[in-house]
Amino acid sequence: MLARLLPDRFILWLLAAVLLGLRLPVTGDAALAVEWTTLAAVFALFFLHGVRLPREALIGGVIDWRLHLAILAITFAVFPLAGLALALAFPALLAPELWIGVLFLCVLPSTVQSAIAYTSLARGNVAGAVAAAAFSNLIGVFLTPLLVLALLEAQGAGFSLGAIGRIFALLFLPFVLGHALRPWLLALVSARPKLTNLVDKGVILLAVYGAFSAATIEGVWRRLPPGEIAWLSGLLLGLLGLILLAAVAIGRLGGFARPNRVAILFCGSVKSLISGAPMARILFPGAAAGVVLLPIMIFHALQLIVCAWIAGAMARGGAEPATGETPPDRAA
């Protein structure tokens, strides 16, 4: 039962980092050390992403342009517009800081590992999912900060343009540098998969701990109305359901074959915590990052549970959820 509810054990590590930030927040010189360590780890993370990104993924983003255009449209257009519509329609439902977190979540790129895993489990186009997720993360380095700026201005929230420079220095620059050095470093990095996995998860845990520590020290959590987490969780679950339905509709209306519809469903509906956590620490320094990260972490848990259930159902039945379609390989 626990494996079904928590298909990714990393959620438990995330909860531990949150609790540590709430109960044992870091202050003073120790907080500064955590901050600098996090920034160094973010640089290393995106450097390694640049090394690991296959050149074929970039080419694939151009070749199968209809598939990738559909996924990018959901990730960077449907998602942000849905989030903005909810924020404008129900402004009093959540605290303003949480709405900023929801909007930030909506402009993040797709998560790579989960999208590929669920596409594979549901017998979809795995090669297309790999290319689409990689392409989404590449574009997200440029596009996410710009979309954050646009959405926050649309909602009347402030934003520091200096954060764009920090994004360039800590995300874009190491990514490009890593990809340029890929011919010489790929074998070295590929031979050490545990190292890259450690950096991936270590950055998230450091960012979460530092952000929640800062928010605890400044008393942010005491200012949130009671029951806010429940409202936020319900809203995010509804948002996920809306995006899943939109992905199914786009796949069908676009006339895509079933394997590509599966890739669209899972690549378009999941958001990257690996990209979101370090970006939040850069774009929203201090205590604000703790509140901004909260919707991302809740959505991360929800997408793992819901998408794992959908992918399992599709693998067993061979049809898209709630469609009753007979797959081509089982058709009479």
C-alpha positions, -999 to 999 in steps of 0.1 A, spaced: 0 0 0 29 24 9 45 17 -25 13 26 -43 9 59 -23 45 68 -25 60 54 -57 91 75 -52 108 72 -19 125 105 -24 92 121 -12 101 108 22 135 126 20 117 157 9 94 155 40 125 150 62 141 182 47 109 201 53 106 189 89 143 197 95 138 233 82 107 237 104 122 223 136 159 230 132 163 260 110 198 271 101 208 307 110 238 331 108 270 318 93 256 283 90 227 297 68 253 315 47 272 283 43 241 264 32 233 292 7 267 291 -9 268 253 -10 234 253 -26 245 278 -53 276 257 -60 255 226 -62 231 243 -86 260 252 -109 272 216 -108 237 203 -115 232 222 -147 268 216 -158 261 179 -155 228 183 -173 246 199 -202 271 170 -203 244 144 -202 220 160 -227 222 139 -259 228 159 -291 202 136 -307 176 150 -283 181 185 -297 179 171 -333 148 151 -323 132 183 -310 132 195 -346 125 163 -365 93 152 -348 81 188 -345 44 181 -342 49 159 -311 72 184 -294 51 214 -303 21 197 -286 41 189 -255 57 224 -253 23 240 -258 9 222 -228 40 228 -207 46 265 -214 11 277 -227 -18 256 -214 -3 252 -179 5 289 -173 -28 301 -187 -47 277 -165 -27 288 -134 -33 325 -142 -70 319 -148 -73 302 -114 -54 330 -97 -75 357 -113 -108 338 -107 -101 328 -70 -76 354 -56 -89 350 -20 -86 312 -20 -48 313 -12 -24 337 3 -6 358 -24 27 341 -17 12 307 -24 -4 320 -57 31 330 -67 42 295 -60 14 281 -81 22 304 -110 59 295 -108 50 258 -108 30 263 -140 59 276 -160 84 249 -150 97 225 -177 87 188 -177 104 164 -154 127 140 -173 128 108 -152 91 105 -144 79 114 -179 101 87 -194 92 61 -168 55 66 -171 56 67 -210 75 34 -210 52 18 -185 21 28 -206 38 15 -238 42 49 -254 68 66 -276 98 64 -252 123 79 -277 99 108 -283 95 113 -245 132 114 -240 137 140 -267 106 160 -255 116 161 -219 152 170 -227 140 197 -251 116 211 -225 143 214 -199 166 231 -224 140 257 -233 130 260 -197 164 274 -188 156 304 -210 118 305 -210 108 298 -173 123 331 -159 107 351 -186 73 335 -181 76 340 -143 82 377 -149 52 379 -173 28 361 -150 37 379 -119 34 413 -137 0 401 -149 -10 395 -113 5 427 -100 33 411 -81 69 425 -80 99 407 -95 136 415 -96 152 417 -130 185 409 -114 172 374 -109 174 369 -146 212 375 -144 215 350 -116 196 325 -137 220 331 -166 251 327 -144 240 297 -124 218 277 -149 223 288 -185 261 293 -184 270 260 -167 245 242 -190 261 255 -222 296 249 -208 288 213 -199 273 206 -233 304 221 -250 326 198 -230 303 168 -236 327 150 -260 354 149 -234 334 144 -202 305 122 -212 323 89 -206 335 101 -172 301 112 -161 283 82 -176 306 59 -156 294 75 -124 256 75 -124 255 76 -86 273 109 -86 249 126 -109 219 111 -90 235 124 -58 239 159 -72 203 159 -86 187 150 -53 212 168 -31 205 201 -48 167 197 -42 172 188 -5 196 217 1 173 241 -16 143 229 3 160 229 37 175 264 31 142 278 19 121 263 47 147 274 73 146 310 61 108 309 61 107 295 97 132 321 110 110 349 96 78 335 109 62 329 75 44 298 85 26 316 113 12 341 89 -5 315 66 -42 310 74 -52 276 89 -63 251 64 -43 267 36 -24 235 28 -57 216 23 -70 242 -1 -37 243 -19 -36 205 -23 -72 204 -36 -64 232 -61 -33 215 -73 -51 182 -77 -78 199 -98 -51 217 -119 -34 183 -125 -67 168 -136 -74 197 -159 -40 194 -176 -44 157 -180 -77 162 -198 -62 189 -219 -33 166 -229 -57 138 -239 -78 163 -259 -47 177 -277 -35 142 -285 -68 132 -300 -76 164 -318 -41 165 -333 -46 130 -348 -16 115 -330 -10 78 -329 -14 61 -295 23 60 -286 26 97 -292 -6 104 -273 9 86 -243 41 107 -246 20 139 -248 0 129 -217 29 122 -194 55 147 -207 30 176 -208 14 170 -174 44 166 -151 66 194 -137 103 192 -128 112 196 -91 149 192 -101 146 224 -121 121 241 -98 139 239 -65 172 256 -76 153 281 -97 131 291 -68 162 297 -46 176 320 -72 145 338 -83 130 341 -48 158 345 -23 153 343 14 121 333 31 99 338 0 114 307 -16 100 284 12 64 294 4 70 293 -34 85 258 -31 55 244 -12 31 241 -42 59 225 -63 65 198 -37 28 191 -32 23 189 -69 54 167 -73 39 142 -49 5 143 -65 18 139 -101 38 108 -90 8 92 -74 -18 101 -100 4 95 -131 17 62 -117 -18 50 -113 -28 61 -148 3 46 -164 -4 13 -146 -40 13 -157 -29 20 -193 -3 -8 -192 -29 -33 -179 -57 -22 -203 -37 -9 -232 -62 20 -236 -61 57 -225 -80 64 -193 -117 68 -196 -117 64 -234 -124 27 -238 -102 27 -269 -89 -6 -282 -51 -3 -289 -38 -11 -324 -18 -41 -312 -50 -57 -298 -74 -47 -324 -92 -74 -343 
